[in-house]
Amino acid sequence: MRELLRQLRERNVIKVGLAYLVGAWLVLQLADVIFPAMRLPEWSISLVLALLAVGFPLALILSWVYDLTPEGLQRSDRRTASAVERGGQTVHRPSIAVLPFDDMSAEKDQEHFCDGLTDELLNVLTRIPNLRVASRTSSFSFKGKTTELQSAAERLQVAHILEGSVRKFGNRIRVTAQLIEVATDSHLWSATYDRELNDIFVIQDDIAARILEALQGRLSADALPDRTTENPKAYEYFLRGRGYAIAGGNHDLEYATDMFRRAVEIDPGFLRAWIQLAEHSATYAIFYSTDHTWRRLADEAASRTMQLAPGSAAGYVARGHAQLANQRFTEAEADFRKAVQIEPGLGRAYHHLARAQYHQGKIAEATENFARATERDPDDFESPLLSTTIYDVAGNHDAARHTAEIGVARAEAILKDYPDNQRAYYLGAGGLYVLKQHERAHEWIGRALALNPDDPGTRYNAACFFTKYGETDKALDCLENSVVSRSWIENDPDLDGLRTHPRYAAMLATLSG
């Protein structure tokens, strides 16, 4: 009943009903005065009353089905395309998912370009007010899979799906795109763009504009992102870099940074490429390499970003990443704080702020910011799982179980779509430990090690896992050759069981920062 009342209010049925009753009363009052003066028979007033009574339910039905808009009458189910569950509350608004564009090139060598183009379209659509866009993680889970649109829409909780393909030959590009209304299996819009690669900007903007037009929306100039380059070749490298970055492995990160570096070499003023270069080279330095080349590259890119966009949240996040990579944790904390002051909804900035605080031993503050990151980003499984151990060691077992449940559920969702995500496995194993699902926890850590036994991040988290189970030799074997900073190890309660072991002391002595 509560849900019915809410929908009656949203579709203006209650307003229309009240307005109709007031109008009907006025009509009857006028009829009562005018009809006798016009010598109409007495039954004429009864006829008016009967007609008004018949019209009342018709008015309610029409107000349920149609909305009166500046463009005329529009079907309510077209304008409020889907009901999406968010935190137990149903929200009615247009919704869309952008499925990864297919590579139709003869050589099948445009996969990362296609992924980058898809990601850019997602970025444009997410800036549209009142349009719910399925997250990138959810949309890319359908990459390379043959899935019925109906089941994809149900899983992503959207009413519309955009799909397409890219075929590149020489300096020409053919992009096809089609917008499908899933409930009716009808094409609201489709187009084929056969252009020079130089027209990629125009193609993207036109696709976004046509989507909004089909959904009865409008694309304002503010909705379009500032691409910060007019050079199509630099932008092509940027799109490829975004495609590699989405894949997320260590080799993919190397390729991504190479693409971003080429982009800024072509256009030194390409701000977005500098931001990506700073963040991804820093990430590679933190998780995969002790080579100072990556740290220097992160610093250089962050410095250039701050020159091009002083005072922007993105600039502070980029510089914060570089500070983390270079183990300047106080400075990193200051940069991430500045970023969330400028954009309070920036979940990833809260996550990295928490990491900077953790390195400094500010455990309580780190826990608070992991919680803020968890709240702001529904795809973030790392923040709740990293804070689970902190709660558990502090004796707050209820909070530990709660965050473990959140983190494991999110990790399961990721693994359903990305079964080779070793980070979801090894962080999730820690959450399963807290939930006392020990057999499953060992299974997950085993899968992470099997996927990439030489990955430093996997080895470090496996060391933490085995330490908690008292498997000291396994833990020390995994801890060797894991690239982490001394400050993180010293503040990590998961490793408390190793502190007095001679092998641990010897390894600690080899680390800096």
ZITA-V815538 format. One record per residue. N is the residue number from 1. PSI is psi in whole degrees, -180 to 180 (* if undefined). BURIAL is + if it has 9 or more other C-alpha atoms within 8 Angstrom, else -. D_LAST is the distance of its C-alpha to the last C-alpha in Angstrom with 1 decimal. Layout:
n->(N	N)
psi->(PSI	PSI)
burial->(BURIAL	BURIAL)
d_last->(D_LAST	D_LAST)
This chain:
n->(1	2	3	4	5	6	7	8	9	10	11	12	13	14	15	16	17	18	19	20	21	22	23	24	25	26	27	28	29	30	31	32	33	34	35	36	37	38	39	40	41	42	43	44	45	46	47	48	49	50	51	52	53	54	55	56	57	58	59	60	61	62	63	64	65	66	67	68	69	70	71	72	73	74	75	76	77	78	79	80	81	82	83	84	85	86	87	88	89	90	91	92	93	94	95	96	97	98	99	100	101	102	103	104	105	106	107	108	109	110	111	112	113	114	115	116	117	118	119	120	121	122	123	124	125	126	127	128	129	130	131	132	133	134	135	136	137	138	139	140	141	142	143	144	145	146	147	148	149	150	151	152	153	154	155	156	157	158	159	160	161	162	163	164	165	166	167	168	169	170	171	172	173	174	175	176	177	178	179	180	181	182	183	184	185	186	187	188	189	190	191	192	193	194	195	196	197	198	199	200	201	202	203	204	205	206	207	208	209	210	211	212	213	214	215	216	217	218	219	220	221	222	223	224	225	226	227	228	229	230	231	232	233	234	235	236	237	238	239	240	241	242	243	244	245	246	247	248	249	250	251	252	253	254	255	256	257	258	259	260	261	262	263	264	265	266	267	268	269	270	271	272	273	274	275	276	277	278	279	280	281	282	283	284	285	286	287	288	289	290	291	292	293	294	295	296	297	298	299	300	301	302	303	304	305	306	307	308	309	310	311	312	313	314	315	316	317	318	319	320	321	322	323	324	325	326	327	328	329	330	331	332	333	334	335	336	337	338	339	340	341	342	343	344	345	346	347	348	349	350	351	352	353	354	355	356	357	358	359	360	361	362	363	364	365	366	367	368	369	370	371	372	373	374	375	376	377	378	379	380	381	382	383	384	385	386	387	388	389	390	391	392	393	394	395	396	397	398	399	400	401	402	403	404	405	406	407	408	409	410	411	412	413	414	415	416	417	418	419	420	421	422	423	424	425	426	427	428	429	430	431	432	433	434	435	436	437	438	439	440	441	442	443	444	445	446	447	448	449	450	451	452	453	454	455	456	457	458	459	460	461	462	463	464	465	466	467	468	469	470	471	472	473	474	475	476	477	478	479	480	481	482	483	484	485	486	487	488	489	490	491	492	493	494	495	496	497	498	499	500	501	502	503	504	505	506	507	508	509	510	511	512	513)
psi->(-40	-41	-39	-43	-39	-44	-36	-39	-46	-37	9	21	-42	-44	-45	-42	-46	-43	-39	-44	-42	-45	-40	-40	-43	-41	-43	-40	-43	-41	-38	-30	-44	-43	-45	-38	-29	5	34	152	157	-33	-12	-35	-40	-36	-45	-43	-41	-43	-41	-36	-41	-37	-24	-54	-33	-41	-40	-42	-46	-38	-27	-39	-35	151	142	115	169	-22	3	-166	132	143	135	-37	-17	-37	-35	82	-30	159	119	129	124	107	38	1	132	128	125	116	161	144	151	150	141	109	148	131	142	145	109	10	148	-38	-6	44	17	19	-48	-30	-44	-43	-41	-40	-43	-44	-38	-41	-38	-43	-39	-48	-32	-14	-2	122	142	16	118	126	127	143	159	-43	-46	-44	-43	-10	-16	4	130	8	146	109	136	138	-35	-46	-35	-43	-41	-42	-39	-7	52	160	-19	149	133	127	160	-172	163	133	121	132	114	-130	14	153	137	117	124	144	146	138	124	131	110	-40	-36	-3	41	149	112	-28	145	154	156	127	117	94	174	152	-27	-20	13	-35	-46	-41	-49	-48	-39	-39	-48	-42	-41	-35	-49	-37	-42	-31	13	31	-175	140	106	162	-31	-23	-26	132	150	104	-16	17	149	6	113	-32	-42	-39	-34	-45	-38	-45	-41	-41	-42	-37	-46	-40	-34	-37	-44	-5	172	-41	-36	-39	-39	-48	-40	-48	-34	-41	-44	-36	-41	-37	-45	-22	-38	-43	94	-12	11	90	-48	-34	-38	-41	-47	-39	-43	-48	-43	-33	-35	-44	-40	-40	-39	-42	-21	-14	144	0	122	-13	-41	-37	-39	-41	-41	-43	-46	-44	-39	-40	-43	-38	-44	-29	-41	-30	65	136	4	149	-40	-38	-43	-37	-43	-46	-34	-40	-46	-39	-43	-46	-33	12	32	77	-36	-44	-37	-44	-43	-41	-44	-34	-43	-39	-44	-21	-39	-43	89	-18	8	90	-43	-28	-38	-39	-48	-29	-43	-40	-41	-40	-37	-42	-29	4	12	71	-45	-44	-39	-41	-42	-41	-29	-39	-40	-40	-42	-42	-38	-22	103	-13	-5	105	-18	-46	-49	-36	-33	-34	-18	-47	-39	-47	-42	-45	-34	-6	5	75	-30	-46	-38	-46	-41	-50	-33	-42	-44	-50	-44	-41	-42	-38	-41	-41	-42	-45	-26	-36	-31	78	-9	17	94	-29	-39	-36	-49	-32	-39	-32	-37	-38	-39	-33	-46	-35	3	28	70	-42	-44	-36	-46	-35	-43	-44	-33	-39	-40	-45	-35	-35	-41	81	-20	-2	124	-41	-40	-44	-42	-47	-30	-37	-44	-42	-51	-30	-42	-29	5	14	76	-46	-43	-42	-47	-37	-41	-34	-31	138	20	130	99	162	155	-39	-35	-45	-44	-25	0	109	-19	-24	10	-31	-8	-7	-36	0	135	-37	-37	-47	-39	-41	-41	-36	-22	-9	154	157	*)
burial->(-	-	-	-	-	-	-	+	+	-	+	+	+	-	-	+	+	-	-	+	+	-	-	+	-	-	-	+	-	-	+	+	-	-	+	+	-	-	-	-	-	-	-	+	+	-	-	+	+	-	-	+	-	-	-	+	-	-	+	+	-	-	+	+	+	+	+	-	-	-	-	-	-	+	+	+	-	+	+	+	+	+	+	+	-	-	-	-	-	-	-	+	+	+	+	+	+	+	+	+	+	+	+	+	+	-	-	-	-	+	+	+	+	+	+	+	+	+	+	+	+	+	+	+	+	+	-	+	-	-	+	+	+	+	-	-	-	+	+	+	-	+	-	-	-	-	-	-	-	-	-	+	+	-	-	+	+	+	+	+	+	+	+	+	+	+	+	+	-	-	-	+	+	+	+	+	+	+	+	+	+	+	-	-	-	-	+	+	+	+	-	-	+	-	+	+	+	+	+	+	-	-	+	+	+	-	+	+	+	+	+	+	+	+	+	-	-	-	+	-	-	-	+	+	-	-	-	-	+	-	-	+	+	+	+	+	+	+	+	+	+	+	+	+	+	-	-	-	-	-	-	+	+	+	+	+	+	+	+	+	+	+	+	+	-	-	+	-	-	+	+	-	+	+	+	+	+	+	+	+	+	+	+	+	+	+	+	+	+	-	-	-	-	+	+	-	+	+	+	+	+	+	+	+	+	+	-	-	+	-	-	+	+	-	+	+	+	+	+	+	+	+	+	+	+	-	-	+	+	+	+	+	+	+	+	+	+	+	+	+	-	-	-	-	-	+	+	-	+	+	+	+	+	+	+	+	+	+	+	+	-	+	+	-	+	+	+	+	+	+	+	+	+	+	-	+	+	-	-	+	+	+	+	+	+	+	+	+	+	+	+	+	-	-	-	+	-	-	+	+	+	-	+	+	+	+	+	+	-	+	+	+	-	+	+	-	+	-	-	-	+	+	+	+	+	+	+	+	+	+	+	+	+	+	+	-	+	-	-	+	+	+	-	+	+	-	+	+	+	-	-	+	+	-	+	+	+	+	+	+	+	+	+	+	+	+	+	+	-	-	+	+	-	+	+	+	-	+	+	-	-	+	+	+	+	+	+	+	+	-	+	-	-	+	+	-	+	+	-	-	-	-	-	+	+	-	+	-	-	-	-	-	-)
d_last->(60.2	57.2	55.8	59.3	59.6	56.2	57.4	60.7	59.0	56.6	59.6	61.7	64.4	64.8	65.1	67.7	69.6	69.9	70.8	73.4	75.0	75.3	76.8	79.2	80.3	81.1	83.0	85.1	85.8	87.0	89.0	90.7	91.8	92.6	94.1	97.1	97.8	97.8	100.2	97.9	98.7	97.0	95.3	93.3	90.9	90.4	89.7	87.0	85.4	85.5	83.8	81.1	80.5	80.2	77.9	75.4	73.8	73.9	72.0	69.4	69.0	68.7	66.0	64.0	64.3	64.1	62.2	63.8	61.5	62.0	62.5	65.2	65.3	62.3	61.8	59.4	57.9	57.2	55.5	53.6	52.8	51.0	50.2	46.5	45.2	42.3	41.4	45.0	46.6	48.5	47.9	50.5	49.4	49.4	46.8	45.7	43.4	42.6	42.6	40.8	43.3	44.7	44.4	48.1	47.6	49.5	46.4	44.3	41.4	40.8	39.0	35.8	38.0	39.9	36.8	35.6	39.1	39.2	35.9	37.2	40.4	38.5	36.7	40.1	41.8	39.1	39.9	43.5	44.5	46.1	45.3	43.2	41.2	39.9	36.1	34.7	33.4	36.9	38.8	36.9	37.5	41.0	40.0	42.2	44.2	47.9	48.2	51.2	50.6	52.0	49.5	46.6	47.8	48.2	44.8	43.2	45.6	46.9	50.4	49.8	48.0	47.3	47.3	47.8	47.2	46.3	48.2	47.1	49.3	48.7	48.1	49.8	48.5	50.4	48.9	50.9	50.1	52.0	51.7	53.2	54.4	53.8	56.4	59.3	57.8	58.8	57.2	56.8	55.8	55.1	54.8	54.1	52.6	53.5	51.9	50.1	46.3	46.3	47.7	44.7	44.0	47.6	47.7	44.7	46.1	49.6	48.5	46.7	49.8	52.2	50.3	50.5	54.1	54.9	53.3	55.3	52.3	51.5	48.7	48.0	46.3	43.4	42.7	42.0	38.4	37.8	36.9	35.9	37.5	41.2	40.5	41.4	39.7	36.4	36.9	37.8	34.5	32.8	34.9	33.9	30.2	30.7	32.6	29.9	27.3	29.6	29.5	25.8	25.0	22.5	25.4	26.8	23.6	23.9	27.5	27.0	24.6	27.2	29.9	28.3	27.6	31.3	32.3	30.7	32.1	35.5	35.1	32.4	33.3	32.6	30.4	30.0	28.9	26.2	24.9	24.9	23.3	20.4	19.9	20.5	18.6	15.5	16.5	16.9	13.5	11.9	14.4	16.0	14.5	11.9	14.4	13.3	16.9	16.2	13.5	16.0	18.8	17.3	16.9	20.5	22.0	20.6	21.9	25.2	25.4	25.1	27.8	30.1	29.7	28.5	28.6	28.6	26.7	26.0	24.5	22.1	21.1	20.5	18.4	16.4	15.7	14.5	12.2	10.7	10.5	8.8	6.2	8.8	9.7	12.4	14.0	13.9	15.7	18.2	19.0	19.7	21.7	23.7	24.4	25.8	27.8	29.4	29.9	29.8	30.7	27.6	26.4	23.4	22.1	22.2	20.4	17.4	17.7	17.5	14.3	12.6	14.2	13.2	9.4	10.6	13.1	16.0	17.7	21.2	20.5	18.6	21.7	24.1	22.6	22.5	26.1	26.9	25.5	27.6	30.6	30.4	29.8	32.2	30.7	27.1	26.8	23.0	22.8	25.5	24.2	20.6	22.2	24.7	22.5	21.4	25.2	26.1	23.9	25.1	28.6	29.6	31.2	33.5	30.7	28.8	31.9	32.6	29.3	29.4	32.9	31.9	28.9	30.9	33.9	31.9	30.3	33.8	35.1	32.5	33.2	36.9	36.5	33.5	33.9	31.2	28.4	26.1	23.6	26.6	27.5	24.3	23.5	27.2	27.3	25.2	27.7	30.6	29.3	29.6	33.0	34.1	35.0	33.7	35.7	34.6	31.0	31.1	33.0	30.4	27.4	29.8	30.6	27.0	26.4	29.8	29.0	25.9	25.0	22.4	20.5	16.9	17.1	20.4	19.3	16.5	18.9	21.6	19.7	19.4	23.1	24.4	22.6	24.6	27.8	27.2	27.1	24.5	25.1	24.9	21.7	20.1	21.7	20.2	16.7	16.8	16.0	14.5	11.8	9.3	5.7	5.4	6.0	8.8	10.2	10.4	12.2	14.3	17.8	19.0	17.4	18.9	21.6	19.4	17.7	20.4	20.8	20.3	19.1	16.3	15.2	15.5	13.4	10.5	10.8	10.4	6.9	3.8	0.0)
